[in-house]
Amino acid sequence: MKTERRHYEKSFKKMTVELVNSGKSKGETSIDLGIRQELLSRWCSEFNANSTGSFSGNGRPNLTLRQK
């Protein structure tokens, strides 16, 4: 049986990363919100690398005019 992929809103991802950046552990955050810790780590890496272009969807980062 195939399970459907879960999709998360950009606002949810940002809120989750902000919880981790404020000092809450990734493990505790992932348990509290019901998401895998690996997924949370990926979100944190993406957001911390480029906060303005993160979570654009479908694997395509939002590029600045300079990057285009």
PyMOL Python script that loads the backbone (N, CA, C, O; Angstrom):
from pymol import cmd

cmd.read_pdbstr("""\
ATOM      1  N   MET A   1       0.848  -1.179   0.000  1.00  0.00           N
ATOM      2  CA  MET A   1       0.000   0.000   0.000  1.00  0.00           C
ATOM      3  C   MET A   1       0.896   1.244   0.000  1.00  0.00           C
ATOM      4  O   MET A   1       1.842   1.342   0.781  1.00  0.00           O
ATOM      5  N   LYS A   2       0.590   2.160  -0.859  1.00  0.00           N
ATOM      6  CA  LYS A   2       1.376   3.377  -0.994  1.00  0.00           C
ATOM      7  C   LYS A   2       0.784   4.486  -0.121  1.00  0.00           C
ATOM      8  O   LYS A   2      -0.426   4.710  -0.114  1.00  0.00           O
ATOM      9  N   THR A   3       1.663   5.174   0.617  1.00  0.00           N
ATOM     10  CA  THR A   3       1.190   6.274   1.448  1.00  0.00           C
ATOM     11  C   THR A   3       1.390   7.593   0.710  1.00  0.00           C
ATOM     12  O   THR A   3       2.309   7.736  -0.097  1.00  0.00           O
ATOM     13  N   GLU A   4       0.529   8.540   0.994  1.00  0.00           N
ATOM     14  CA  GLU A   4       0.635   9.851   0.368  1.00  0.00           C
ATOM     15  C   GLU A   4       1.690  10.686   1.058  1.00  0.00           C
ATOM     16  O   GLU A   4       1.875  10.595   2.271  1.00  0.00           O
ATOM     17  N   ARG A   5       2.381  11.499   0.278  1.00  0.00           N
ATOM     18  CA  ARG A   5       3.356  12.413   0.843  1.00  0.00           C
ATOM     19  C   ARG A   5       2.635  13.547   1.554  1.00  0.00           C
ATOM     20  O   ARG A   5       1.606  14.046   1.098  1.00  0.00           O
ATOM     21  N   ARG A   6       3.203  13.932   2.674  1.00  0.00           N
ATOM     22  CA  ARG A   6       2.625  15.055   3.414  1.00  0.00           C
ATOM     23  C   ARG A   6       3.262  16.339   2.917  1.00  0.00           C
ATOM     24  O   ARG A   6       4.462  16.377   2.643  1.00  0.00           O
ATOM     25  N   HIS A   7       2.480  17.365   2.803  1.00  0.00           N
ATOM     26  CA  HIS A   7       2.965  18.673   2.369  1.00  0.00           C
ATOM     27  C   HIS A   7       2.799  19.653   3.518  1.00  0.00           C
ATOM     28  O   HIS A   7       1.772  19.665   4.197  1.00  0.00           O
ATOM     29  N   TYR A   8       3.811  20.467   3.727  1.00  0.00           N
ATOM     30  CA  TYR A   8       3.802  21.429   4.824  1.00  0.00           C
ATOM     31  C   TYR A   8       3.869  22.840   4.259  1.00  0.00           C
ATOM     32  O   TYR A   8       4.602  23.109   3.307  1.00  0.00           O
ATOM     33  N   GLU A   9       3.106  23.723   4.850  1.00  0.00           N
ATOM     34  CA  GLU A   9       3.102  25.120   4.445  1.00  0.00           C
ATOM     35  C   GLU A   9       4.442  25.773   4.789  1.00  0.00           C
ATOM     36  O   GLU A   9       5.122  25.372   5.733  1.00  0.00           O
ATOM     37  N   LYS A  10       4.796  26.771   4.014  1.00  0.00           N
ATOM     38  CA  LYS A  10       6.032  27.512   4.245  1.00  0.00           C
ATOM     39  C   LYS A  10       6.039  28.128   5.644  1.00  0.00           C
ATOM     40  O   LYS A  10       7.077  28.137   6.305  1.00  0.00           O
ATOM     41  N   SER A  11       4.918  28.632   6.096  1.00  0.00           N
ATOM     42  CA  SER A  11       4.834  29.256   7.420  1.00  0.00           C
ATOM     43  C   SER A  11       5.096  28.229   8.531  1.00  0.00           C
ATOM     44  O   SER A  11       5.723  28.555   9.539  1.00  0.00           O
ATOM     45  N   PHE A  12       4.620  26.999   8.349  1.00  0.00           N
ATOM     46  CA  PHE A  12       4.856  25.944   9.330  1.00  0.00           C
ATOM     47  C   PHE A  12       6.342  25.608   9.391  1.00  0.00           C
ATOM     48  O   PHE A  12       6.900  25.449  10.477  1.00  0.00           O
ATOM     49  N   LYS A  13       6.981  25.499   8.232  1.00  0.00           N
ATOM     50  CA  LYS A  13       8.407  25.190   8.184  1.00  0.00           C
ATOM     51  C   LYS A  13       9.227  26.279   8.868  1.00  0.00           C
ATOM     52  O   LYS A  13      10.136  25.985   9.645  1.00  0.00           O
ATOM     53  N   LYS A  14       8.900  27.542   8.576  1.00  0.00           N
ATOM     54  CA  LYS A  14       9.621  28.661   9.197  1.00  0.00           C
ATOM     55  C   LYS A  14       9.439  28.663  10.707  1.00  0.00           C
ATOM     56  O   LYS A  14      10.404  28.865  11.444  1.00  0.00           O
ATOM     57  N   MET A  15       8.223  28.441  11.174  1.00  0.00           N
ATOM     58  CA  MET A  15       7.949  28.419  12.603  1.00  0.00           C
ATOM     59  C   MET A  15       8.733  27.303  13.282  1.00  0.00           C
ATOM     60  O   MET A  15       9.261  27.477  14.380  1.00  0.00           O
ATOM     61  N   THR A  16       8.800  26.161  12.617  1.00  0.00           N
ATOM     62  CA  THR A  16       9.516  25.020  13.166  1.00  0.00           C
ATOM     63  C   THR A  16      11.008  25.307  13.284  1.00  0.00           C
ATOM     64  O   THR A  16      11.623  25.011  14.309  1.00  0.00           O
ATOM     65  N   VAL A  17      11.586  25.882  12.235  1.00  0.00           N
ATOM     66  CA  VAL A  17      13.012  26.222  12.246  1.00  0.00           C
ATOM     67  C   VAL A  17      13.296  27.278  13.303  1.00  0.00           C
ATOM     68  O   VAL A  17      14.325  27.217  13.976  1.00  0.00           O
ATOM     69  N   GLU A  18      12.403  28.240  13.456  1.00  0.00           N
ATOM     70  CA  GLU A  18      12.589  29.276  14.473  1.00  0.00           C
ATOM     71  C   GLU A  18      12.577  28.688  15.881  1.00  0.00           C
ATOM     72  O   GLU A  18      13.297  29.169  16.755  1.00  0.00           O
ATOM     73  N   LEU A  19      11.770  27.655  16.109  1.00  0.00           N
ATOM     74  CA  LEU A  19      11.779  26.973  17.413  1.00  0.00           C
ATOM     75  C   LEU A  19      13.154  26.374  17.686  1.00  0.00           C
ATOM     76  O   LEU A  19      13.683  26.501  18.790  1.00  0.00           O
ATOM     77  N   VAL A  20      13.727  25.729  16.689  1.00  0.00           N
ATOM     78  CA  VAL A  20      15.049  25.117  16.847  1.00  0.00           C
ATOM     79  C   VAL A  20      16.111  26.199  17.037  1.00  0.00           C
ATOM     80  O   VAL A  20      16.985  26.069  17.894  1.00  0.00           O
ATOM     81  N   ASN A  21      16.037  27.259  16.244  1.00  0.00           N
ATOM     82  CA  ASN A  21      17.017  28.341  16.355  1.00  0.00           C
ATOM     83  C   ASN A  21      16.924  29.086  17.682  1.00  0.00           C
ATOM     84  O   ASN A  21      17.887  29.723  18.108  1.00  0.00           O
ATOM     85  N   SER A  22      15.767  29.007  18.335  1.00  0.00           N
ATOM     86  CA  SER A  22      15.609  29.676  19.629  1.00  0.00           C
ATOM     87  C   SER A  22      16.134  28.833  20.784  1.00  0.00           C
ATOM     88  O   SER A  22      16.165  29.294  21.925  1.00  0.00           O
ATOM     89  N   GLY A  23      16.551  27.589  20.491  1.00  0.00           N
ATOM     90  CA  GLY A  23      17.161  26.776  21.533  1.00  0.00           C
ATOM     91  C   GLY A  23      16.494  25.443  21.807  1.00  0.00           C
ATOM     92  O   GLY A  23      17.048  24.623  22.538  1.00  0.00           O
ATOM     93  N   LYS A  24      15.339  25.207  21.251  1.00  0.00           N
ATOM     94  CA  LYS A  24      14.668  23.923  21.463  1.00  0.00           C
ATOM     95  C   LYS A  24      15.367  22.861  20.613  1.00  0.00           C
ATOM     96  O   LYS A  24      15.728  23.131  19.467  1.00  0.00           O
ATOM     97  N   SER A  25      15.558  21.674  21.149  1.00  0.00           N
ATOM     98  CA  SER A  25      16.286  20.635  20.412  1.00  0.00           C
ATOM     99  C   SER A  25      15.479  20.131  19.218  1.00  0.00           C
ATOM    100  O   SER A  25      14.248  20.169  19.216  1.00  0.00           O
ATOM    101  N   LYS A  26      16.204  19.659  18.202  1.00  0.00           N
ATOM    102  CA  LYS A  26      15.545  19.115  17.016  1.00  0.00           C
ATOM    103  C   LYS A  26      14.735  17.877  17.384  1.00  0.00           C
ATOM    104  O   LYS A  26      13.629  17.682  16.881  1.00  0.00           O
ATOM    105  N   GLY A  27      15.283  17.047  18.258  1.00  0.00           N
ATOM    106  CA  GLY A  27      14.578  15.836  18.661  1.00  0.00           C
ATOM    107  C   GLY A  27      13.258  16.139  19.345  1.00  0.00           C
ATOM    108  O   GLY A  27      12.226  15.551  19.021  1.00  0.00           O
ATOM    109  N   GLU A  28      13.303  17.054  20.285  1.00  0.00           N
ATOM    110  CA  GLU A  28      12.088  17.434  21.020  1.00  0.00           C
ATOM    111  C   GLU A  28      11.070  18.098  20.091  1.00  0.00           C
ATOM    112  O   GLU A  28       9.874  17.817  20.172  1.00  0.00           O
ATOM    113  N   THR A  29      11.545  18.971  19.216  1.00  0.00           N
ATOM    114  CA  THR A  29      10.658  19.662  18.280  1.00  0.00           C
ATOM    115  C   THR A  29       9.994  18.678  17.332  1.00  0.00           C
ATOM    116  O   THR A  29       8.794  18.766  17.074  1.00  0.00           O
ATOM    117  N   SER A  30      10.782  17.738  16.814  1.00  0.00           N
ATOM    118  CA  SER A  30      10.213  16.775  15.871  1.00  0.00           C
ATOM    119  C   SER A  30       9.161  15.890  16.534  1.00  0.00           C
ATOM    120  O   SER A  30       8.144  15.571  15.917  1.00  0.00           O
ATOM    121  N   ILE A  31       9.395  15.494  17.772  1.00  0.00           N
ATOM    122  CA  ILE A  31       8.409  14.682  18.496  1.00  0.00           C
ATOM    123  C   ILE A  31       7.148  15.495  18.761  1.00  0.00           C
ATOM    124  O   ILE A  31       6.038  15.013  18.537  1.00  0.00           O
ATOM    125  N   ASP A  32       7.315  16.728  19.237  1.00  0.00           N
ATOM    126  CA  ASP A  32       6.161  17.577  19.560  1.00  0.00           C
ATOM    127  C   ASP A  32       5.284  17.838  18.340  1.00  0.00           C
ATOM    128  O   ASP A  32       4.059  17.895  18.456  1.00  0.00           O
ATOM    129  N   LEU A  33       5.909  17.998  17.161  1.00  0.00           N
ATOM    130  CA  LEU A  33       5.156  18.358  15.960  1.00  0.00           C
ATOM    131  C   LEU A  33       4.828  17.167  15.072  1.00  0.00           C
ATOM    132  O   LEU A  33       4.116  17.315  14.078  1.00  0.00           O
ATOM    133  N   GLY A  34       5.340  15.985  15.418  1.00  0.00           N
ATOM    134  CA  GLY A  34       5.012  14.786  14.660  1.00  0.00           C
ATOM    135  C   GLY A  34       5.677  14.706  13.295  1.00  0.00           C
ATOM    136  O   GLY A  34       5.088  14.200  12.340  1.00  0.00           O
ATOM    137  N   ILE A  35       6.907  15.207  13.203  1.00  0.00           N
ATOM    138  CA  ILE A  35       7.651  15.117  11.949  1.00  0.00           C
ATOM    139  C   ILE A  35       8.967  14.389  12.207  1.00  0.00           C
ATOM    140  O   ILE A  35       9.430  14.309  13.345  1.00  0.00           O
ATOM    141  N   ARG A  36       9.563  13.859  11.142  1.00  0.00           N
ATOM    142  CA  ARG A  36      10.836  13.161  11.290  1.00  0.00           C
ATOM    143  C   ARG A  36      11.952  14.162  11.567  1.00  0.00           C
ATOM    144  O   ARG A  36      11.948  15.274  11.040  1.00  0.00           O
ATOM    145  N   GLN A  37      12.899  13.757  12.393  1.00  0.00           N
ATOM    146  CA  GLN A  37      14.017  14.626  12.738  1.00  0.00           C
ATOM    147  C   GLN A  37      14.876  14.925  11.512  1.00  0.00           C
ATOM    148  O   GLN A  37      15.419  16.025  11.400  1.00  0.00           O
ATOM    149  N   GLU A  38      15.009  13.981  10.603  1.00  0.00           N
ATOM    150  CA  GLU A  38      15.790  14.192   9.379  1.00  0.00           C
ATOM    151  C   GLU A  38      15.179  15.297   8.531  1.00  0.00           C
ATOM    152  O   GLU A  38      15.896  16.110   7.946  1.00  0.00           O
ATOM    153  N   LEU A  39      13.860  15.324   8.468  1.00  0.00           N
ATOM    154  CA  LEU A  39      13.165  16.359   7.711  1.00  0.00           C
ATOM    155  C   LEU A  39      13.403  17.724   8.346  1.00  0.00           C
ATOM    156  O   LEU A  39      13.664  18.703   7.648  1.00  0.00           O
ATOM    157  N   LEU A  40      13.313  17.782   9.648  1.00  0.00           N
ATOM    158  CA  LEU A  40      13.552  19.028  10.371  1.00  0.00           C
ATOM    159  C   LEU A  40      14.987  19.513  10.162  1.00  0.00           C
ATOM    160  O   LEU A  40      15.221  20.709   9.992  1.00  0.00           O
ATOM    161  N   SER A  41      15.932  18.596  10.173  1.00  0.00           N
ATOM    162  CA  SER A  41      17.330  18.973   9.935  1.00  0.00           C
ATOM    163  C   SER A  41      17.512  19.565   8.549  1.00  0.00           C
ATOM    164  O   SER A  41      18.247  20.537   8.377  1.00  0.00           O
ATOM    165  N   ARG A  42      16.846  18.983   7.560  1.00  0.00           N
ATOM    166  CA  ARG A  42      16.932  19.507   6.190  1.00  0.00           C
ATOM    167  C   ARG A  42      16.338  20.912   6.104  1.00  0.00           C
ATOM    168  O   ARG A  42      16.900  21.794   5.455  1.00  0.00           O
ATOM    169  N   TRP A  43      15.196  21.110   6.767  1.00  0.00           N
ATOM    170  CA  TRP A  43      14.585  22.433   6.775  1.00  0.00           C
ATOM    171  C   TRP A  43      15.518  23.461   7.424  1.00  0.00           C
ATOM    172  O   TRP A  43      15.665  24.575   6.922  1.00  0.00           O
ATOM    173  N   CYS A  44      16.137  23.085   8.528  1.00  0.00           N
ATOM    174  CA  CYS A  44      17.058  23.990   9.229  1.00  0.00           C
ATOM    175  C   CYS A  44      18.238  24.343   8.340  1.00  0.00           C
ATOM    176  O   CYS A  44      18.628  25.508   8.264  1.00  0.00           O
ATOM    177  N   SER A  45      18.803  23.367   7.677  1.00  0.00           N
ATOM    178  CA  SER A  45      19.947  23.610   6.789  1.00  0.00           C
ATOM    179  C   SER A  45      19.562  24.542   5.654  1.00  0.00           C
ATOM    180  O   SER A  45      20.294  25.480   5.337  1.00  0.00           O
ATOM    181  N   GLU A  46      18.407  24.283   5.042  1.00  0.00           N
ATOM    182  CA  GLU A  46      17.956  25.112   3.933  1.00  0.00           C
ATOM    183  C   GLU A  46      17.697  26.547   4.388  1.00  0.00           C
ATOM    184  O   GLU A  46      18.101  27.495   3.715  1.00  0.00           O
ATOM    185  N   PHE A  47      17.035  26.703   5.508  1.00  0.00           N
ATOM    186  CA  PHE A  47      16.701  28.038   5.996  1.00  0.00           C
ATOM    187  C   PHE A  47      17.947  28.813   6.419  1.00  0.00           C
ATOM    188  O   PHE A  47      18.073  29.999   6.115  1.00  0.00           O
ATOM    189  N   ASN A  48      18.870  28.147   7.119  1.00  0.00           N
ATOM    190  CA  ASN A  48      20.067  28.826   7.594  1.00  0.00           C
ATOM    191  C   ASN A  48      21.021  29.169   6.458  1.00  0.00           C
ATOM    192  O   ASN A  48      21.811  30.104   6.587  1.00  0.00           O
ATOM    193  N   ALA A  49      20.969  28.437   5.351  1.00  0.00           N
ATOM    194  CA  ALA A  49      21.813  28.734   4.195  1.00  0.00           C
ATOM    195  C   ALA A  49      21.285  29.927   3.409  1.00  0.00           C
ATOM    196  O   ALA A  49      22.069  30.712   2.876  1.00  0.00           O
ATOM    197  N   ASN A  50      19.959  30.071   3.331  1.00  0.00           N
ATOM    198  CA  ASN A  50      19.360  31.142   2.531  1.00  0.00           C
ATOM    199  C   ASN A  50      17.951  31.397   3.038  1.00  0.00           C
ATOM    200  O   ASN A  50      16.991  30.836   2.512  1.00  0.00           O
ATOM    201  N   SER A  51      17.822  32.230   4.044  1.00  0.00           N
ATOM    202  CA  SER A  51      16.510  32.427   4.666  1.00  0.00           C
ATOM    203  C   SER A  51      15.487  33.058   3.735  1.00  0.00           C
ATOM    204  O   SER A  51      14.299  32.754   3.846  1.00  0.00           O
ATOM    205  N   THR A  52      15.905  33.925   2.820  1.00  0.00           N
ATOM    206  CA  THR A  52      14.934  34.569   1.934  1.00  0.00           C
ATOM    207  C   THR A  52      14.497  33.673   0.787  1.00  0.00           C
ATOM    208  O   THR A  52      13.394  33.838   0.266  1.00  0.00           O
ATOM    209  N   GLY A  53      15.341  32.725   0.381  1.00  0.00           N
ATOM    210  CA  GLY A  53      14.998  31.869  -0.746  1.00  0.00           C
ATOM    211  C   GLY A  53      14.602  30.464  -0.353  1.00  0.00           C
ATOM    212  O   GLY A  53      14.438  29.599  -1.214  1.00  0.00           O
ATOM    213  N   SER A  54      14.449  30.229   0.922  1.00  0.00           N
ATOM    214  CA  SER A  54      14.139  28.873   1.372  1.00  0.00           C
ATOM    215  C   SER A  54      12.659  28.547   1.224  1.00  0.00           C
ATOM    216  O   SER A  54      11.804  29.432   1.202  1.00  0.00           O
ATOM    217  N   PHE A  55      12.384  27.254   1.124  1.00  0.00           N
ATOM    218  CA  PHE A  55      11.025  26.705   1.078  1.00  0.00           C
ATOM    219  C   PHE A  55      10.212  27.229  -0.100  1.00  0.00           C
ATOM    220  O   PHE A  55       9.046  27.594   0.051  1.00  0.00           O
ATOM    221  N   SER A  56      10.838  27.262  -1.271  1.00  0.00           N
ATOM    222  CA  SER A  56      10.143  27.764  -2.453  1.00  0.00           C
ATOM    223  C   SER A  56       9.226  26.717  -3.070  1.00  0.00           C
ATOM    224  O   SER A  56       8.305  27.064  -3.810  1.00  0.00           O
ATOM    225  N   GLY A  57       9.463  25.450  -2.780  1.00  0.00           N
ATOM    226  CA  GLY A  57       8.623  24.382  -3.292  1.00  0.00           C
ATOM    227  C   GLY A  57       9.220  23.692  -4.499  1.00  0.00           C
ATOM    228  O   GLY A  57       9.935  24.306  -5.290  1.00  0.00           O
ATOM    229  N   ASN A  58       8.927  22.435  -4.633  1.00  0.00           N
ATOM    230  CA  ASN A  58       9.342  21.614  -5.769  1.00  0.00           C
ATOM    231  C   ASN A  58      10.840  21.625  -6.033  1.00  0.00           C
ATOM    232  O   ASN A  58      11.265  21.440  -7.173  1.00  0.00           O
ATOM    233  N   GLY A  59      11.640  21.837  -5.006  1.00  0.00           N
ATOM    234  CA  GLY A  59      13.083  21.764  -5.159  1.00  0.00           C
ATOM    235  C   GLY A  59      13.708  22.905  -5.926  1.00  0.00           C
ATOM    236  O   GLY A  59      14.874  22.825  -6.312  1.00  0.00           O
ATOM    237  N   ARG A  60      12.971  23.944  -6.150  1.00  0.00           N
ATOM    238  CA  ARG A  60      13.490  25.090  -6.901  1.00  0.00           C
ATOM    239  C   ARG A  60      13.674  26.275  -5.958  1.00  0.00           C
ATOM    240  O   ARG A  60      12.689  26.861  -5.508  1.00  0.00           O
ATOM    241  N   PRO A  61      14.909  26.635  -5.656  1.00  0.00           N
ATOM    242  CA  PRO A  61      15.117  27.757  -4.730  1.00  0.00           C
ATOM    243  C   PRO A  61      14.707  29.086  -5.341  1.00  0.00           C
ATOM    244  O   PRO A  61      14.825  29.289  -6.549  1.00  0.00           O
ATOM    245  N   ASN A  62      14.227  29.986  -4.499  1.00  0.00           N
ATOM    246  CA  ASN A  62      13.952  31.348  -4.949  1.00  0.00           C
ATOM    247  C   ASN A  62      15.286  32.042  -5.128  1.00  0.00           C
ATOM    248  O   ASN A  62      16.085  32.106  -4.194  1.00  0.00           O
ATOM    249  N   LEU A  63      15.531  32.557  -6.309  1.00  0.00           N
ATOM    250  CA  LEU A  63      16.796  33.209  -6.595  1.00  0.00           C
ATOM    251  C   LEU A  63      16.638  34.721  -6.528  1.00  0.00           C
ATOM    252  O   LEU A  63      15.591  35.267  -6.878  1.00  0.00           O
ATOM    253  N   THR A  64      17.683  35.381  -6.077  1.00  0.00           N
ATOM    254  CA  THR A  64      17.688  36.839  -6.096  1.00  0.00           C
ATOM    255  C   THR A  64      18.006  37.283  -7.509  1.00  0.00           C
ATOM    256  O   THR A  64      18.412  36.464  -8.333  1.00  0.00           O
ATOM    257  N   LEU A  65      17.832  38.557  -7.806  1.00  0.00           N
ATOM    258  CA  LEU A  65      18.127  39.063  -9.141  1.00  0.00           C
ATOM    259  C   LEU A  65      19.586  38.838  -9.515  1.00  0.00           C
ATOM    260  O   LEU A  65      19.895  38.600 -10.683  1.00  0.00           O
ATOM    261  N   ARG A  66      20.483  38.909  -8.542  1.00  0.00           N
ATOM    262  CA  ARG A  66      21.898  38.694  -8.782  1.00  0.00           C
ATOM    263  C   ARG A  66      22.210  37.250  -9.154  1.00  0.00           C
ATOM    264  O   ARG A  66      23.096  36.987  -9.968  1.00  0.00           O
ATOM    265  N   GLN A  67      21.478  36.321  -8.555  1.00  0.00           N
ATOM    266  CA  GLN A  67      21.715  34.901  -8.790  1.00  0.00           C
ATOM    267  C   GLN A  67      21.135  34.416 -10.102  1.00  0.00           C
ATOM    268  O   GLN A  67      21.556  33.371 -10.599  1.00  0.00           O
ATOM    269  N   LYS A  68      20.180  35.138 -10.687  1.00  0.00           N
ATOM    270  CA  LYS A  68      19.508  34.717 -11.936  1.00  0.00           C
ATOM    271  C   LYS A  68      20.398  34.848 -13.121  1.00  0.00           C
ATOM    272  O   LYS A  68      19.986  34.537 -14.239  1.00  0.00           O
TER     273      LYS A  68
END
""", "prot")
cmd.dss("prot")
cmd.show_as("cartoon", "prot")
cmd.util.cbc("prot")
cmd.orient("prot")
